[in-house]
Amino acid sequence: MNQLQRIPLLMIGGGLGGLATALALSRKGYPVHVLEKAHEFGEIGAGIQIAPNGSRALDELGILGELHTYAVYPQRLILVDALSGELLTTLDFGEKFQRTYTYPYFVMHRNDLLTTLLNACRESDAITLETNREVIAVEDLGDGARVSCAGGTTYECNALIGADGLWSFLRNYVIGDGDPVCVEFVAYRGAIPMEEVIETAGLDTIRYWIGPDLHLIQYPLRRGELYNQVAVFKSEHYRADTDNWGTEDELEAHFAKTHESVQRALTRVK
């Protein structure tokens, strides 16, 4: 049965961007209705780095203090040559950095951030959350929009906001610039228990290994209980008509000439 609902603000997408935007609008007194395509709210990936401008925004949303429970506050970031192991430069997150930017630089698990945002949204009387709502059609009404979902539910709203990710339905409707363009890079990532880590640069350090068309990022997560590692390289075998590229064999080939510390780290990424 087709059920028509009229609401002021409709948000398509319940990921980090959608929930943060909904929470920000609710803090200003606006009622928001969030539609998520998946059966439950969840986040893909592991680590996320939050710079001072992000910390400031999270503070304004009222959740920065709660995130302290999950966050790791590194004291420095180092950039290292992935081939030679030579230290290239260091960014100090210490006292001078804090004085300059006021807010901290921290890292955390993406799912911990999403869970905190989700809980804050659930506590707000101004936010309605729905899952299993796949948008299949949008109609411009002039003074608003009509949104139709698979299953027959229809919404009319005064304003429609798209936060529905890389394969955004709404972006194609508004901009019409086609599918995302693949840049042929592949990421192998994973967060492992700290006791399984072979080598670190210290639990207070974010380490970037960089080389030709490749890099490896390493940093601790979740109060230092996990270690996040992301290996990225550009595939030489990309084809738009197949997913048979960016394989483990390619990963090993691209990193074959890297420093022994990188080689050891890769055994815990694949």
ZAKEKOL-266098 format. One record per residue (C-alpha): residue number from 1; residue in one letter; x negated, y, z negated. Coordinates in Angstrom, 1 decimal. Last residue first. Layout:
BEGIN
PT, pos, code, east, north, up
PT, NUM, a, X, Y, Z
...
***
This chain:
BEGIN
PT, pos, code, east, north, up
PT, 270, k, -46.0, -9.5, -3.5
PT, 269, v, -46.9, -6.8, -6.1
PT, 268, r, -48.8, -8.8, -8.8
PT, 267, t, -51.4, -10.2, -6.3
PT, 266, l, -51.6, -6.7, -4.9
PT, 265, a, -53.2, -5.4, -8.1
PT, 264, r, -56.2, -7.6, -7.6
PT, 263, q, -56.8, -6.3, -4.1
PT, 262, v, -56.5, -2.7, -5.3
PT, 261, s, -59.1, -3.3, -8.0
PT, 260, e, -61.4, -5.0, -5.4
PT, 259, h, -61.3, -1.8, -3.3
PT, 258, t, -59.5, -1.9, 0.1
PT, 257, k, -60.7, -3.7, 3.2
PT, 256, a, -58.0, -6.3, 3.3
PT, 255, f, -55.2, -3.8, 2.4
PT, 254, h, -53.7, -3.6, 5.9
PT, 253, a, -54.1, -7.3, 6.6
PT, 252, e, -52.6, -8.4, 3.2
PT, 251, l, -49.5, -6.2, 3.8
PT, 250, e, -49.2, -7.5, 7.3
PT, 249, d, -49.3, -11.1, 6.1
PT, 248, e, -46.7, -10.1, 3.5
PT, 247, t, -44.4, -9.0, 6.3
PT, 246, g, -43.6, -5.4, 7.4
PT, 245, w, -41.9, -6.8, 10.5
PT, 244, n, -39.3, -9.4, 11.3
PT, 243, d, -36.3, -7.2, 10.6
PT, 242, t, -35.4, -7.1, 14.3
PT, 241, d, -33.9, -4.8, 17.0
PT, 240, a, -35.7, -1.6, 16.0
PT, 239, r, -39.1, -3.1, 16.4
PT, 238, y, -42.0, -2.4, 14.0
PT, 237, h, -45.1, -4.5, 14.5
PT, 236, e, -47.9, -2.1, 13.6
PT, 235, s, -46.5, -1.5, 10.1
PT, 234, k, -47.5, 1.5, 8.2
PT, 233, f, -48.4, 0.7, 4.6
PT, 232, v, -47.1, 1.2, 1.0
PT, 231, a, -47.9, -0.7, -2.2
PT, 230, v, -45.8, 0.3, -5.2
PT, 229, q, -46.8, -0.8, -8.7
PT, 228, n, -44.8, -0.1, -11.9
PT, 227, y, -46.1, -1.4, -15.2
PT, 226, l, -43.6, -2.3, -17.9
PT, 225, e, -43.5, -2.0, -21.7
PT, 224, g, -45.1, 1.4, -21.8
PT, 223, r, -42.1, 3.2, -23.3
PT, 222, r, -40.1, 2.1, -20.3
PT, 221, l, -42.6, 2.6, -17.5
PT, 220, p, -46.4, 2.6, -16.9
PT, 219, y, -48.0, 3.9, -13.7
PT, 218, q, -49.5, 2.6, -10.4
PT, 217, i, -49.2, 3.9, -6.9
PT, 216, l, -50.8, 2.1, -3.9
PT, 215, h, -51.4, 3.8, -0.5
PT, 214, l, -51.6, 3.0, 3.2
PT, 213, d, -51.9, 4.6, 6.6
PT, 212, p, -55.6, 5.2, 6.2
PT, 211, g, -56.3, 5.2, 2.4
PT, 210, i, -55.0, 6.4, -0.9
PT, 209, w, -55.0, 4.9, -4.4
PT, 208, y, -52.8, 7.0, -6.7
PT, 207, r, -53.1, 6.3, -10.4
PT, 206, i, -50.7, 7.7, -13.0
PT, 205, t, -52.5, 7.8, -16.4
PT, 204, d, -51.6, 7.7, -20.1
PT, 203, l, -51.3, 3.9, -20.1
PT, 202, g, -54.9, 3.6, -19.0
PT, 201, a, -56.4, 3.2, -15.5
PT, 200, t, -54.9, -0.3, -15.4
PT, 199, e, -56.0, -3.8, -14.7
PT, 198, i, -54.6, -7.4, -14.6
PT, 197, v, -51.1, -6.5, -15.8
PT, 196, e, -49.1, -9.5, -17.0
PT, 195, e, -49.0, -8.3, -20.6
PT, 194, m, -47.4, -5.0, -19.4
PT, 193, p, -44.4, -6.8, -18.0
PT, 192, i, -44.0, -6.2, -14.3
PT, 191, a, -42.3, -3.5, -12.3
PT, 190, g, -42.2, -4.1, -8.6
PT, 189, r, -42.8, -2.6, -5.2
PT, 188, y, -43.7, -3.5, -1.6
PT, 187, a, -43.0, -0.5, 0.6
PT, 186, v, -43.0, -0.5, 4.4
PT, 185, f, -43.7, 2.4, 6.7
PT, 184, e, -42.4, 2.4, 10.3
PT, 183, v, -41.1, 6.0, 10.3
PT, 182, c, -37.6, 4.8, 10.9
PT, 181, v, -35.2, 7.5, 12.1
PT, 180, p, -31.9, 7.6, 10.1
PT, 179, d, -28.9, 7.0, 12.3
PT, 178, g, -27.3, 9.8, 14.3
PT, 177, d, -27.3, 13.6, 14.0
PT, 176, g, -23.6, 14.0, 13.5
PT, 175, i, -23.8, 16.8, 11.0
PT, 174, v, -20.5, 16.7, 9.1
PT, 173, y, -19.2, 13.2, 10.1
PT, 172, n, -22.6, 11.6, 10.3
PT, 171, r, -23.5, 13.1, 7.0
PT, 170, l, -20.2, 11.8, 5.5
PT, 169, f, -20.9, 8.1, 6.2
PT, 168, s, -24.4, 8.4, 4.6
PT, 167, w, -26.8, 5.6, 5.5
PT, 166, l, -29.6, 7.1, 3.4
PT, 165, g, -27.4, 7.8, 0.4
PT, 164, d, -23.8, 8.6, -0.3
PT, 163, a, -24.1, 11.9, -2.0
PT, 162, g, -21.4, 13.6, 0.1
PT, 161, i, -19.3, 16.3, -1.5
PT, 160, l, -15.6, 17.0, -0.6
PT, 159, a, -13.7, 20.1, -1.7
PT, 158, n, -10.0, 20.8, -2.1
PT, 157, c, -9.2, 17.1, -2.1
PT, 156, e, -6.8, 14.6, -0.7
PT, 155, y, -7.4, 10.9, -1.4
PT, 154, t, -6.3, 7.8, 0.3
PT, 153, t, -6.3, 4.2, -1.0
PT, 152, g, -5.6, 1.6, 1.8
PT, 151, g, -8.0, -1.2, 1.0
PT, 150, a, -10.9, 0.4, 2.8
PT, 149, c, -10.9, 4.0, 1.8
PT, 148, s, -9.4, 7.1, 3.4
PT, 147, v, -10.5, 10.6, 2.6
PT, 146, r, -8.4, 13.7, 3.4
PT, 145, a, -10.1, 17.1, 3.2
PT, 144, g, -9.6, 20.6, 2.0
PT, 143, d, -8.3, 24.0, 3.2
PT, 142, g, -8.7, 23.2, 6.9
PT, 141, l, -7.4, 19.7, 6.6
PT, 140, d, -10.6, 18.0, 7.8
PT, 139, e, -10.1, 14.2, 8.0
PT, 138, v, -12.5, 11.6, 6.7
PT, 137, a, -12.4, 7.9, 7.4
PT, 136, i, -13.9, 4.6, 6.2
PT, 135, v, -14.9, 5.4, 2.6
PT, 134, e, -15.7, 2.3, 0.6
PT, 133, r, -14.3, 2.4, -2.9
PT, 132, n, -15.4, -0.6, -5.0
PT, 131, t, -16.1, 1.7, -7.9
PT, 130, e, -14.2, 4.6, -9.4
PT, 129, l, -15.3, 7.2, -11.9
PT, 128, t, -13.2, 10.2, -13.1
PT, 127, i, -15.1, 13.1, -14.6
PT, 126, a, -13.6, 16.0, -16.6
PT, 125, d, -13.0, 14.1, -19.8
PT, 124, s, -16.8, 13.6, -20.0
PT, 123, e, -18.1, 10.6, -22.0
PT, 122, r, -18.1, 8.4, -18.9
PT, 121, c, -20.3, 11.0, -17.1
PT, 120, a, -22.8, 11.0, -19.9
PT, 119, n, -22.9, 7.2, -19.9
PT, 118, l, -23.5, 7.2, -16.1
PT, 117, l, -26.3, 9.8, -16.4
PT, 116, t, -28.1, 7.7, -19.0
PT, 115, t, -27.5, 4.5, -17.0
PT, 114, l, -28.9, 6.2, -13.9
PT, 113, l, -32.0, 7.4, -15.7
PT, 112, d, -32.6, 3.9, -17.2
PT, 111, n, -32.1, 2.4, -13.8
PT, 110, r, -34.7, 4.6, -12.2
PT, 109, h, -37.3, 3.4, -14.7
PT, 108, m, -39.3, 6.3, -16.2
PT, 107, v, -42.1, 8.8, -15.5
PT, 106, f, -42.8, 12.2, -17.1
PT, 105, y, -44.0, 15.7, -16.2
PT, 104, p, -43.0, 18.0, -19.1
PT, 103, y, -41.2, 21.4, -19.2
PT, 102, t, -42.7, 24.8, -19.9
PT, 101, y, -44.4, 25.0, -16.5
PT, 100, t, -47.5, 27.0, -17.4
PT, 99, r, -47.8, 26.1, -21.1
PT, 98, q, -47.2, 22.4, -20.4
PT, 97, f, -49.9, 22.3, -17.7
PT, 96, k, -52.3, 24.1, -20.0
PT, 95, e, -51.6, 21.7, -22.8
PT, 94, g, -52.0, 18.5, -20.9
PT, 93, f, -50.7, 17.2, -17.6
PT, 92, d, -54.2, 17.3, -16.0
PT, 91, l, -54.4, 16.6, -12.2
PT, 90, t, -57.5, 14.7, -11.2
PT, 89, t, -59.4, 14.6, -7.9
PT, 88, l, -61.2, 12.2, -5.6
PT, 87, l, -62.3, 9.3, -7.8
PT, 86, e, -64.3, 6.9, -5.6
PT, 85, g, -62.8, 3.4, -5.4
PT, 84, s, -64.4, 2.9, -2.0
PT, 83, l, -61.5, 1.8, 0.1
PT, 82, a, -58.5, 3.1, -1.8
PT, 81, d, -60.1, 6.5, -2.5
PT, 80, v, -58.6, 7.5, -5.8
PT, 79, l, -56.3, 10.3, -6.8
PT, 78, i, -55.8, 10.6, -10.6
PT, 77, l, -52.7, 11.9, -12.5
PT, 76, r, -53.1, 12.9, -16.1
PT, 75, q, -51.6, 12.9, -19.6
PT, 74, p, -48.7, 10.6, -18.7
PT, 73, y, -45.4, 11.0, -20.6
PT, 72, v, -43.6, 7.7, -20.5
PT, 71, a, -39.8, 7.9, -20.7
PT, 70, y, -37.2, 5.5, -22.2
PT, 69, t, -36.2, 7.1, -25.5
PT, 68, h, -37.2, 10.5, -24.3
PT, 67, l, -34.3, 10.2, -21.8
PT, 66, e, -31.9, 11.0, -24.7
PT, 65, g, -33.5, 14.4, -25.2
PT, 64, l, -33.3, 15.2, -21.5
PT, 63, i, -29.6, 14.5, -21.3
PT, 62, g, -27.9, 17.9, -21.6
PT, 61, l, -27.4, 18.6, -18.0
PT, 60, e, -29.5, 21.8, -18.5
PT, 59, d, -32.2, 19.5, -19.9
PT, 58, l, -32.0, 17.3, -16.8
PT, 57, a, -32.5, 20.4, -14.6
PT, 56, r, -35.5, 21.5, -16.6
PT, 55, s, -37.1, 18.0, -16.4
PT, 54, g, -36.6, 18.0, -12.7
PT, 53, n, -38.4, 21.3, -12.3
PT, 52, p, -41.1, 19.9, -14.6
PT, 51, a, -41.7, 16.9, -12.4
PT, 50, i, -39.9, 13.6, -12.8
PT, 49, q, -41.5, 10.5, -11.4
PT, 48, i, -39.3, 7.5, -10.7
PT, 47, g, -40.1, 3.8, -11.1
PT, 46, a, -38.1, 0.7, -10.2
PT, 45, g, -36.0, 0.5, -7.1
PT, 44, i, -32.2, 0.2, -6.5
PT, 43, e, -29.8, 1.8, -9.0
PT, 42, g, -26.5, 0.6, -10.2
PT, 41, f, -22.8, 1.6, -10.6
PT, 40, e, -20.6, -1.4, -10.0
PT, 39, h, -18.6, -3.0, -7.2
PT, 38, a, -20.5, -0.9, -4.7
PT, 37, k, -18.9, 1.9, -2.6
PT, 36, e, -18.8, 4.5, -5.4
PT, 35, l, -16.1, 7.2, -5.5
PT, 34, v, -16.5, 10.0, -8.0
PT, 33, h, -13.7, 12.4, -9.0
PT, 32, v, -14.8, 15.7, -10.5
PT, 31, p, -13.0, 18.2, -12.7
PT, 30, y, -14.8, 21.6, -12.9
PT, 29, g, -15.6, 23.1, -16.2
PT, 28, k, -19.1, 24.2, -15.6
PT, 27, r, -20.5, 21.2, -17.5
PT, 26, s, -18.2, 19.1, -15.2
PT, 25, l, -20.0, 20.4, -12.2
PT, 24, a, -23.4, 19.5, -13.5
PT, 23, l, -22.1, 16.0, -14.5
PT, 22, a, -20.7, 15.4, -11.0
PT, 21, t, -24.0, 16.6, -9.4
PT, 20, a, -26.1, 14.3, -11.6
PT, 19, l, -23.7, 11.4, -10.9
PT, 18, g, -23.9, 11.9, -7.1
PT, 17, g, -27.6, 12.4, -7.0
PT, 16, l, -28.6, 9.5, -9.2
PT, 15, g, -26.1, 7.1, -7.4
PT, 14, g, -22.3, 7.3, -7.5
PT, 13, g, -21.6, 8.2, -3.9
PT, 12, i, -18.7, 10.2, -2.3
PT, 11, m, -17.8, 13.0, -4.7
PT, 10, l, -14.2, 14.5, -4.6
PT, 9, l, -13.5, 17.9, -6.2
PT, 8, p, -9.9, 19.2, -6.7
PT, 7, i, -7.8, 16.1, -6.6
PT, 6, r, -4.7, 14.9, -4.6
PT, 5, q, -4.0, 11.2, -4.6
PT, 4, l, -2.2, 9.3, -1.9
PT, 3, q, -1.6, 5.5, -2.3
PT, 2, n, -1.3, 3.5, 0.9
PT, 1, m, 0.0, 0.0, 0.0
***
